[in-house]
Amino acid sequence: MLSDMLSKTVIGLAALIALGGIDQLPTFANRVVHTSPVSVIAAGIEASRAPMESTISLASASPGQEFVDSFVRSPGLLGRMLSGDTCNYASYKADWIVPGDRINLRVFVDSGSGSERYERRDLSGIFSVDRNGEIALPAIGRMYAAERPLACLEEPIAKALETEMGIAAKVTASFDTRPPVLIQGMVIAPGSYEYTPNLTVTALLVKAGASGSSADSALYRSLYARRQELRTLRAELLLKSARLSAQRAGAKDLSLSPGKLEDLRGALGRERIESEVAVLQAARAEQALRAARATSARAEVDATLAMAMKRRALVQARFDDLRSRRDALDLELAEACRGRCGSIRRYDELRFDNLSSRLSDLDLTLQEAESRVAKARHAIVSHNRTIELHLGESDSDLALAIAETLGALGALDAEIVSVDSQILHLGASTGHVVRVARRRGSEVLTFDVSDDAPLLPGDTVTVARASNENIGLTAGLDN
């Protein structure tokens, strides 16, 4: 019976090595049931390899070796098949979970009707990854979370909730905070610095100030404070330029991308952004009020023109009527003997003279009506020119303000570059070696890197003076 058990154990071990590789046996031993013979053998192999692997150090690795690949490799095929983890591990290493991360997990489930989805607050929350790479989750217990991309944590948690609680949940994961990057050694300001995406050794050295023999910490702090002040002023000018551009274009908001808007909020604060939006809204309200006044004035001038034209039309109709009557009477008198046809004809001559006099008066009235029409039309032309002139002046003022802001931005950028170069020159060293210590599971790997190497959350960076034998190595890494 014992021989049968050992035979089955050997067969199972061979299958594991064939599918997942011998390097995956320790990982698989931590995930399978501890009472199985496979887990006992895998644990024994891991224990036998532990003393040898604990001494691993990449400090003496060849210059061509890529230090990013020294991070923990993804689980083997068999391990992912058994755990149900089908996530793509080919992602940027900085997005992987490391010990010290605080992860914000939100669990959503469908309502009974299936038409709505609500959040399970009792299962959601912010959870810390301990030094062993595990997180403690409600209703699930402790779960290994490290050594995988953040997006690859959602599906295993959802499957665990379905297994443990029988609920079909949608899980979203995001980083709440990440472990800081520590720097020590030949720097002016050693300590911990917040990890930012795409953080490199050069950026960290600029923040901490790589110390040389003639470095002045007081000058460095002054330059660093000046740089922060200049960056704040630059953010102010960027916000002002965005507001002026939006005001000139007649936009309702600042028309900034979400990334730029978030950067400005981080540099200036939410209240400052809201105040600039309020200024934009006030400017839009003033423009709307001026447009309403212009429209009202134009409507009044149009009404004056319409009245003048109507009066002119009435006077012209009356004038035409009297002139037709006078012409008819003149024709009638011409056919008779004017002045020699008795008293009746003399009365018609008096009527003719009266009509001629009235026509003269109406002609003056018609000329006055024509003058009013011309005056109203001139008022409309003058009004339009005034509006165009005002709009042109406003647009010219805004364009000038935008140009001045952009000019100030250019000057600030030049000054920021100058201050950065002074900081970099102040912190420059004739020769230094940068060594990174990175946790890999229960081990800590150390290796030398070049100044343009990327860093990961939780890294510990040590800057030391380069010896003669290391100067060539550092130059090779830089190349």
Order of alpha helices (4+ residues) and beta strands (2+ residues): alpha-alpha-alpha-alpha-beta-beta-beta-beta-beta-alpha-beta-beta-beta-alpha-alpha-alpha-alpha-alpha-beta-beta-beta-alpha
